[in-house]
């Protein structure tokens, strides 16, 4: 399981989406939440293929360049629940 610490949704074709990568976990139990530094929920998904594109919840406004908190919960193939809490930097 790998969770990047930076992404740059600036339409240059590289690092446009923020999402985890890896193998060995149950994708049906996946959940990712992204919060602003003030605790506002910015993005939520339970689809591992649906990453955050750097937009605010309205889907039109770009999130500002900043550091956001990420919480990912997954179930490993060993049946155990795992929670990862990380920071991600959005760079424009």
C-alpha positions as CSV (number, residue, x, y, z in Angstrom):
1,X,0.0,0.0,0.0
2,X,1.5,3.3,-1.1
3,X,0.0,6.7,-0.5
4,X,1.7,9.6,-2.2
5,X,2.5,12.7,-0.2
6,X,2.2,15.3,-3.0
7,X,0.2,15.8,-6.2
8,X,-0.1,18.6,-8.7
9,X,-3.5,18.9,-10.5
10,X,-2.3,21.6,-12.9
11,X,-3.3,20.0,-16.2
12,X,0.2,19.1,-17.3
13,X,-0.8,15.4,-17.6
14,X,1.4,14.2,-14.6
15,X,0.2,13.6,-11.0
16,X,-3.2,15.0,-11.8
17,X,-5.1,12.7,-9.4
18,X,-4.4,11.8,-5.8
19,X,-5.1,8.1,-4.9
20,X,-3.4,5.2,-3.3
21,X,-1.6,2.4,-5.1
22,X,-0.7,-1.2,-4.2
23,X,-1.8,-4.8,-3.9
24,X,-2.7,-7.1,-1.2
25,X,-5.8,-5.4,0.1
26,X,-9.6,-5.8,-0.4
27,X,-10.7,-2.9,-2.7
28,X,-14.3,-3.5,-1.7
29,X,-13.6,-2.3,1.9
30,X,-11.7,0.9,0.7
31,X,-12.6,4.4,1.9
32,X,-10.7,7.6,1.5
33,X,-11.5,11.0,3.1
34,X,-9.6,14.3,2.5
35,X,-9.9,17.2,4.9
36,X,-8.7,20.8,4.8
37,X,-6.5,22.1,7.6
38,X,-9.6,23.3,9.3
39,X,-11.3,19.9,9.3
40,X,-13.7,20.5,6.5
41,X,-14.4,17.4,4.5
42,X,-13.2,18.1,0.9
43,X,-13.5,14.7,-0.8
44,X,-14.8,11.2,0.0
45,X,-14.8,8.0,-2.1
46,X,-15.1,4.3,-1.7
47,X,-14.0,3.6,-5.3
48,X,-10.2,2.9,-5.4
49,X,-10.2,4.1,-9.0
50,X,-11.7,7.5,-8.2
51,X,-9.0,9.8,-7.0
52,X,-9.2,13.4,-5.9
53,X,-8.7,15.8,-8.7
54,X,-7.9,18.8,-6.5
55,X,-11.4,20.3,-6.8
56,X,-13.6,21.5,-3.9
57,X,-16.9,19.7,-3.1
58,X,-18.8,21.9,-5.6
59,X,-16.8,20.2,-8.4
60,X,-15.9,23.5,-10.0
61,X,-13.7,25.5,-7.6
62,X,-10.0,24.5,-7.4
63,X,-8.7,23.7,-3.9
64,X,-5.9,26.1,-2.9
65,X,-2.3,25.0,-2.8
66,X,-2.0,23.7,0.7
67,X,-1.5,20.6,2.9
68,X,-4.5,18.4,3.4
69,X,-5.2,15.5,5.8
70,X,-6.0,12.1,4.3
71,X,-7.6,9.2,6.0
72,X,-7.7,5.8,4.2
73,X,-9.3,2.7,5.7
74,X,-8.8,-0.7,4.0
75,X,-9.1,-4.4,4.9
76,X,-6.0,-6.4,4.2
77,X,-6.2,-9.8,2.6
78,X,-5.3,-11.1,6.1
79,X,-8.8,-9.9,7.2
80,X,-7.5,-7.1,9.5
81,X,-8.6,-3.5,9.2
82,X,-6.0,-0.8,8.6
83,X,-6.3,2.9,8.9
84,X,-3.7,5.3,7.4
85,X,-3.6,9.0,8.3
86,X,-1.3,11.1,6.2
87,X,-0.7,14.6,4.9
88,X,-0.8,15.4,1.2
89,X,0.5,18.6,-0.4
90,X,-1.5,20.0,-3.3
91,X,0.9,21.9,-5.5
92,X,-0.4,24.1,-8.3
